[in-house]
Amino acid sequence: MKNRKLDIVTRLIPQLPEQYQQGVDHAMSTWWANIRREGGMRLTTYGYEIMHDILKLESWQLDLRDQERTIFTKRLILDLDHKLEWPYFIEINTRKHRRRIVFFGSREAMMATMYGDLKQWLASIG
């Protein structure tokens, strides 16, 4: 996973419309919640907007409103960072009553959805 974020950024920047063009260092520090290159794949709101709204990359969401046991603790976020290989975005919007995770990796999205419980799925993947 060491160079995955850098690889994603360098491949996506040329695809951005001109008004969103930016340097690699700027993208690395604004797209990712953990700016260390070897850090996890969690996206910031801006990174999510770049990938989802501007580039229209395929994504899958898992609604967590029905998973009352799934609380985004530091431990859960660390597990996501250590175990997910593709970008993901966590949205908790109490005003809109929305709790979801958006995956940009189809296999990870499928497995999490099929498992039905995010915490248990993460525990099962070692």
C-alpha positions in Angstrom: 0.0 0.0 0.0 3.0 2.3 0.4 2.8 3.9 -3.0 -0.9 3.3 -3.8 -2.0 6.8 -2.8 0.7 8.5 -4.8 -0.1 6.2 -7.7 -3.8 7.1 -7.6 -3.0 10.9 -7.3 -0.5 10.9 -10.2 -3.0 9.0 -12.4 -6.0 11.1 -11.6 -4.6 14.6 -11.7 -4.2 14.6 -15.5 -7.9 13.6 -15.8 -9.1 16.6 -13.8 -10.7 19.5 -15.6 -8.3 22.5 -15.9 -9.8 24.5 -13.1 -9.1 21.6 -10.7 -5.6 20.9 -11.8 -3.1 20.9 -8.9 0.3 19.6 -7.9 0.9 16.2 -6.6 1.9 17.5 -3.1 -1.2 19.6 -2.8 -3.4 16.7 -3.8 -1.7 14.4 -1.4 -2.3 16.8 1.5 -5.9 17.7 0.6 -7.4 14.4 -0.7 -6.4 12.1 2.1 -7.4 12.2 5.8 -4.0 10.7 6.7 -1.5 12.6 4.6 1.4 10.2 5.2 2.1 8.3 1.9 2.0 5.0 3.8 -1.2 6.1 5.7 -4.7 4.8 5.1 -6.9 5.3 2.2 -9.6 7.4 3.9 -10.6 10.4 1.8 -11.3 13.9 3.0 -14.6 15.6 1.9 -12.5 17.4 -0.8 -10.9 14.1 -1.9 -14.4 12.5 -2.1 -15.7 15.4 -4.2 -12.8 15.1 -6.6 -13.2 11.3 -7.1 -17.0 11.1 -6.9 -18.4 14.5 -8.1 -15.7 15.7 -10.5 -14.1 12.6 -12.0 -17.3 10.5 -11.5 -15.4 7.4 -10.5 -17.5 4.3 -9.8 -18.3 3.9 -6.2 -20.5 1.9 -3.9 -22.0 2.9 -0.6 -22.9 1.0 2.4 -25.7 2.6 4.5 -24.8 2.1 8.2 -28.0 3.5 9.7 -29.3 0.0 10.3 -26.0 -1.1 11.9 -26.5 0.5 15.3 -23.4 -1.3 16.6 -21.2 0.4 14.1 -19.8 3.4 15.7 -16.8 5.1 14.1 -14.4 4.8 16.9 -10.7 5.4 16.6 -10.2 1.6 16.5 -12.7 1.1 13.7 -11.1 3.9 11.6 -7.6 2.4 12.2 -8.9 -1.0 11.1 -10.3 0.6 7.9 -7.0 2.3 7.3 -5.0 -0.8 7.8 -7.2 -3.2 5.9 -8.7 -1.3 2.9 -6.6 -1.1 -0.2 -8.8 1.3 -2.1 -10.1 4.8 -1.3 -13.1 5.1 0.9 -15.1 8.0 2.5 -17.0 8.1 5.7 -20.0 10.3 5.9 -21.8 11.0 9.2 -24.4 13.7 8.7 -26.8 13.9 11.6 -28.9 16.6 10.0 -29.7 14.4 7.0 -29.8 11.3 9.2 -27.0 9.7 7.0 -24.3 7.3 8.2 -22.5 5.6 5.4 -19.2 4.5 4.0 -18.5 5.0 0.3 -16.1 2.5 -1.3 -14.1 3.0 -4.4 -13.1 -0.6 -4.5 -15.8 -2.9 -5.9 -14.5 -6.1 -4.2 -14.3 -4.4 -0.8 -17.8 -2.9 -1.2 -19.2 -6.3 -2.2 -17.6 -8.1 0.7 -18.7 -5.5 3.3 -22.2 -5.5 1.9 -22.5 -9.3 1.8 -21.1 -9.6 5.3 -23.8 -7.3 6.6 -21.8 -6.0 9.6 -18.8 -3.7 9.0 -17.1 -4.4 12.3 -17.4 -8.2 11.9 -16.2 -8.0 8.3 -13.1 -6.1 9.2 -12.4 -8.6 12.0 -12.7 -11.4 9.6 -10.1 -10.1 7.1 -7.3 -10.3 9.6 
